[in-house]
């Protein structure tokens, strides 16, 4: 069984405009238990990402007022995309190479969702458990 990006993506993610204040974004992130927000253009195209680390390092540690900081000032760009048909092993390799914890999944130029590193770990654990069960069943003596 091969897992593809389309099989493990999360179709729902928090998306906000670049002129949104960090205070507004942080409240939404807390309400939805999200560790990031995708920053999207007025046309709805993702253009950047702001993570919990960006908030801590670029705002809290710097003593900035989150009510006066806009997402466009903090966002990291460019975003990293993978094709929906990319294998989970390649997605994990891309994330490791780039030192990131999230990638956007697209097909035909349309964003389908996001993959987080913890989703990959969880799905791989499930896969290993499934394979282990199959091996154990195959080693049982015939009836």
C-alpha positions in Angstrom: 0.0 0.0 0.0 1.5 3.3 -1.1 0.4 6.5 0.5 0.2 9.7 -1.6 -0.1 13.3 -0.6 -3.8 13.3 -1.6 -4.4 10.5 0.9 -3.1 12.3 4.0 -3.8 16.0 3.4 -5.9 18.0 5.7 -8.4 19.9 3.5 -9.3 22.4 6.2 -6.7 25.0 7.3 -6.8 28.5 8.7 -6.3 31.2 6.0 -6.2 35.0 6.5 -5.4 38.1 4.5 -2.0 39.8 4.7 -3.4 42.9 6.4 -4.8 40.9 9.4 -3.3 41.8 12.7 -1.3 39.2 14.5 -3.6 39.6 17.5 -6.6 38.6 15.4 -4.7 35.7 13.8 -3.4 34.4 17.2 -6.9 34.4 18.6 -8.2 32.4 15.6 -5.2 30.0 15.9 -6.0 29.5 19.6 -9.7 29.0 19.0 -9.1 26.4 16.3 -6.0 24.8 18.0 -3.9 25.6 14.9 -0.1 26.2 15.1 -0.1 28.2 11.8 -2.1 30.4 9.5 -1.7 30.4 5.7 -1.6 34.0 4.4 -3.7 34.4 1.2 -3.9 37.1 -1.4 -7.3 38.9 -1.9 -7.9 36.4 -4.7 -7.5 33.5 -2.2 -4.1 32.3 -3.5 -1.7 31.3 -0.6 1.3 33.6 -0.5 2.9 32.9 2.9 2.7 31.2 6.3 2.9 32.4 9.8 3.7 29.8 12.5 3.7 29.8 16.2 7.5 30.1 16.1 7.2 33.2 14.0 5.0 34.7 16.7 7.3 33.8 19.5 10.6 34.8 17.8 9.5 37.8 15.8 6.9 39.4 18.0 6.9 38.2 21.6 10.7 38.0 22.0 11.1 41.3 20.2 8.6 43.0 22.5 6.3 44.0 19.6 2.6 44.8 20.0 0.7 42.0 18.3 -2.2 44.4 17.7 0.1 46.5 15.5 1.9 43.8 13.6 0.3 42.6 10.3 0.7 39.0 9.0 2.4 40.3 5.9 5.3 41.5 8.1 5.8 38.1 9.6 5.0 35.6 6.9 7.5 33.2 5.5 7.6 32.8 1.7 7.8 31.2 -0.7 5.5 28.4 0.4 6.5 24.8 -0.4 4.0 22.8 -2.5 3.8 19.2 -3.4 1.7 17.5 -6.0 -1.3 15.5 -4.9 0.2 12.4 -6.5 3.6 12.7 -4.7 4.4 9.7 -2.5 4.5 10.2 1.3 8.2 9.2 1.3 9.0 12.0 -1.1 6.8 14.5 0.8 8.7 13.6 4.0 12.1 14.0 2.2 11.1 17.4 0.9 10.1 18.6 4.4 13.3 17.3 5.9 15.5 18.8 3.1 13.8 22.2 3.6 13.6 22.0 7.4 9.8 22.7 7.4 6.9 21.1 9.2 4.1 21.9 6.7 3.6 21.7 2.9 0.6 22.6 0.8 -0.8 20.0 -1.6 -1.9 21.1 -5.0 -3.4 19.5 -8.1 -3.7 21.4 -11.4 -2.7 24.6 -9.7 -5.4 24.3 -7.1 -4.6 24.0 -3.4 -6.3 20.9 -1.9 -5.0 21.1 1.6 -2.0 20.9 3.9 0.2 18.1 5.2 1.8 18.5 8.6 4.8 16.5 9.8 2.8 15.0 12.6 0.3 13.7 10.1 3.1 11.9 8.3 4.4 10.3 11.5 0.9 9.2 12.6 0.1 7.7 9.2 3.5 5.9 9.0 2.9 4.5 12.5 -0.5 3.1 11.3 1.2 1.7 8.2 3.9 -0.1 10.2 1.2 -1.5 12.6 -0.7 -2.8 9.6 2.4 -4.4 8.1 3.4 -5.9 11.4 -0.1 -7.5 11.8 0.1 -9.0 8.3 3.6 -10.5 9.1 2.3 -11.9 12.4 -0.7 -13.5 10.6 1.5 -15.0 7.9 3.7 -16.6 10.6 0.8 -18.4 12.3 0.8 -22.2 11.8 -1.8 -23.4 9.3 -5.0 -24.7 10.7 
